[in-house]
Amino acid sequence: MQKEKKKEEKELLTIHSSIDAEQPFRYSAGRYRSRFLTEIRDSQKFVGVRCPKCQKVYAPPKEVCGPCFCKMTEPVKVGPQGVIRSFTIVRFSFVDPETGATKAVPYASGIIQLDGADNAISHYIEYDDESRVRIGARVEPVFAEKRTGSMKDIKHFRLID
């Protein structure tokens, strides 16, 4: 029993803040989201799931369709490109609670709907000209060189039109 407890403690993730406070936690992404994150990590591709009743595609996937209450099991490839559905330009600097680092401003954060998906994800948008960031603009992901199985494996989305 003691040996199992020590093993569990080693598997906990720890976040270090600028004041060196520790917040150990354990979080399961679940079967569907794990596949989504694994595909991003291993093949730089996105996978969703289709509702057998209404045909909506969810990426990131979920097990049950909200409107239909149907279990979804059909995997569907989506993206990698998408469209900006909403965005904001952040001009006020803050400390990222995950890293303890201050994010440089200004930067764009947006809601991205991947091609073929009916829902959307939130992520950073890289831009060189702020006037080009707009609702309806096409984007594509830029993946991190070192991927670990998290949404941070997508470094950001960049404008392509």
C-alpha positions as CSV (number, residue, x, y, z in Angstrom):
1,M,0.0,0.0,0.0
2,Q,2.8,2.4,0.9
3,K,4.6,1.6,-2.3
4,E,1.5,2.4,-4.4
5,K,1.0,5.7,-2.6
6,K,4.5,6.8,-3.4
7,K,4.0,5.9,-7.0
8,E,0.8,8.0,-7.2
9,E,2.6,11.0,-5.7
10,K,5.3,10.8,-8.4
11,E,2.7,10.8,-11.2
12,L,1.0,14.0,-10.0
13,L,1.6,17.1,-12.1
14,T,3.0,20.1,-10.3
15,I,2.7,23.7,-11.3
16,H,5.2,26.2,-10.0
17,S,4.2,29.8,-9.8
18,S,6.4,32.9,-9.4
19,I,6.0,32.6,-5.7
20,D,6.9,29.0,-5.7
21,A,3.5,27.7,-4.5
22,E,2.8,24.1,-5.5
23,Q,-0.6,23.0,-6.7
24,P,-0.4,19.2,-7.3
25,F,-3.3,17.8,-9.2
26,R,-4.3,14.8,-11.3
27,Y,-6.8,15.2,-14.2
28,S,-8.0,12.6,-16.6
29,A,-8.7,13.9,-20.1
30,G,-11.0,10.9,-20.7
31,R,-11.1,8.4,-23.5
32,Y,-12.3,10.8,-26.2
33,R,-10.2,13.9,-25.4
34,S,-7.2,11.7,-24.9
35,R,-7.5,10.4,-28.4
36,F,-7.8,14.0,-29.6
37,L,-4.7,15.1,-27.8
38,T,-2.8,11.9,-28.8
39,E,-3.5,12.5,-32.5
40,I,-2.2,16.1,-32.2
41,R,0.9,15.0,-30.3
42,D,1.7,12.0,-32.5
43,S,0.5,12.9,-36.0
44,Q,-0.3,16.7,-35.9
45,K,-3.8,15.8,-36.9
46,F,-7.3,16.5,-35.5
47,V,-9.9,13.9,-34.9
48,G,-13.5,14.5,-33.9
49,V,-16.6,12.4,-33.4
50,R,-19.9,12.4,-35.3
51,C,-23.4,12.1,-33.8
52,P,-25.3,9.3,-35.5
53,K,-28.6,11.1,-35.2
54,C,-28.0,14.8,-36.0
55,Q,-24.7,14.3,-37.8
56,K,-22.9,17.1,-35.9
57,V,-19.2,16.7,-35.6
58,Y,-17.5,17.6,-32.3
59,A,-13.8,18.4,-32.2
60,P,-12.6,18.1,-29.5
61,P,-14.8,15.1,-29.2
62,K,-17.2,14.2,-26.5
63,E,-19.0,11.0,-25.7
64,V,-22.6,12.2,-25.9
65,C,-24.3,14.7,-28.2
66,G,-25.8,17.5,-26.2
67,P,-28.9,18.1,-28.3
68,C,-29.6,14.4,-29.1
69,F,-28.3,12.6,-26.0
70,C,-26.9,10.0,-28.4
71,K,-23.6,8.2,-27.7
72,M,-21.1,9.0,-30.4
73,T,-18.6,6.5,-31.6
74,E,-17.8,7.4,-35.2
75,P,-14.3,9.1,-35.4
76,V,-14.0,11.8,-38.0
77,K,-10.9,13.7,-39.3
78,V,-11.3,17.4,-39.1
79,G,-9.1,20.4,-39.9
80,P,-6.3,21.1,-39.7
81,Q,-7.4,24.5,-41.1
82,G,-10.3,26.4,-39.7
83,V,-12.0,29.8,-39.4
84,I,-12.0,32.4,-36.7
85,R,-15.5,32.7,-35.2
86,S,-14.6,35.2,-32.4
87,F,-11.5,36.9,-31.2
88,T,-10.1,39.5,-28.9
89,I,-6.8,41.4,-28.9
90,V,-5.4,41.3,-25.4
91,R,-3.5,44.5,-24.5
92,F,-3.2,44.0,-20.7
93,S,-0.3,41.9,-19.5
94,F,-1.0,39.2,-16.9
95,V,0.8,36.2,-15.3
96,D,0.0,32.9,-16.8
97,P,-1.1,30.7,-13.9
98,E,0.2,27.6,-15.6
99,T,3.8,28.8,-16.2
100,G,4.2,31.8,-13.9
101,A,5.5,33.8,-16.9
102,T,4.1,37.1,-18.1
103,K,2.7,36.8,-21.7
104,A,3.9,39.5,-24.0
105,V,1.2,41.9,-25.3
106,P,-0.6,42.5,-27.5
107,Y,-1.7,39.1,-28.6
108,A,-4.9,37.6,-30.1
109,S,-7.0,34.9,-28.5
110,G,-9.8,33.4,-30.6
111,I,-12.4,30.8,-31.0
112,I,-11.4,28.6,-33.9
113,Q,-13.8,26.3,-35.7
114,L,-11.9,23.6,-37.5
115,D,-13.0,22.6,-41.0
116,G,-15.6,19.8,-40.7
117,A,-16.4,20.5,-37.0
118,D,-19.6,22.0,-35.7
119,N,-18.0,23.2,-32.4
120,A,-14.9,25.3,-31.8
121,I,-11.8,25.5,-29.7
122,S,-10.1,28.5,-28.0
123,H,-6.5,29.3,-28.8
124,Y,-3.9,31.9,-29.6
125,I,-3.7,33.5,-33.0
126,E,-0.4,34.8,-34.4
127,Y,-0.6,37.9,-36.6
128,D,1.8,40.4,-38.1
129,D,-0.9,43.0,-39.0
130,E,-3.8,43.4,-36.4
131,S,-6.2,44.5,-39.2
132,R,-6.0,41.1,-40.7
133,V,-7.4,39.4,-37.6
134,R,-11.1,39.2,-38.3
135,I,-14.2,37.0,-37.9
136,G,-14.2,34.6,-40.9
137,A,-10.4,34.8,-41.4
138,R,-8.8,31.4,-42.3
139,V,-6.2,30.0,-40.0
140,E,-4.0,26.9,-39.7
141,P,-2.2,25.4,-36.7
142,V,1.5,25.8,-35.9
143,F,2.5,22.8,-33.8
144,A,5.1,22.9,-31.1
145,E,8.4,21.1,-31.9
146,K,8.2,19.1,-28.6
147,R,4.7,17.8,-28.1
148,T,3.5,16.3,-24.8
149,G,-0.2,15.5,-25.3
150,S,-1.8,18.8,-24.3
151,M,-3.5,21.7,-26.1
152,K,-0.1,23.5,-25.8
153,D,1.1,21.1,-28.6
154,I,-0.6,23.7,-30.8
155,K,1.7,26.6,-30.4
156,H,-0.8,28.9,-32.0
157,F,-2.9,29.4,-35.2
158,R,-1.6,31.6,-38.0
159,L,-3.6,33.6,-40.5
160,I,-3.5,32.1,-44.0
161,D,-5.7,34.5,-46.1
